[in-house]
């Protein structure tokens, strides 16, 4: 079932159940999607891939906010729970990220292809791995594994 249909069905159910946090999260996702597709120069398709990009970007933004509130200690704890809910809600619509073994294999293959041995070129390798495996890998894990592999050389 397409993501937009899932979101619409979930929105209807949440509105009937008076589930304000879910309604708010879905409306924000729909707003982010609309902003993305109405930006100047957008020429992509309106498909699940766009939804995944939008949801992933929103979830990343939520995680950053959560970390900032958590760093405030007791003062920020009030905002952490709603952010955790939204992060978990977004995760329902995102594909499962690959495990460390699969990421490590892709990093090794990319290092061999690009013939990079200098740790200063790790960004180039990370960019290539992320581009070829769009949406499947966690960028932080890729960066860590590339740095480990280059440090071992």
Buried (B, 14 or more C-beta within 10 A) or exposed (E): EEBBEBBEEBBEEBEEEEBEEBBBBBEBBBEBBEEBEEEEEEEEEEEBEBBBBBBBEBBEBBBEBBEEBBEEEEEBEEBBEBBBBBBEBBEEBBEEBBEEEEBBEBBEEBBEEEEBEEEEBBEBBBBBBBEEBEEBBEEEBBBBBBBEBBEEE
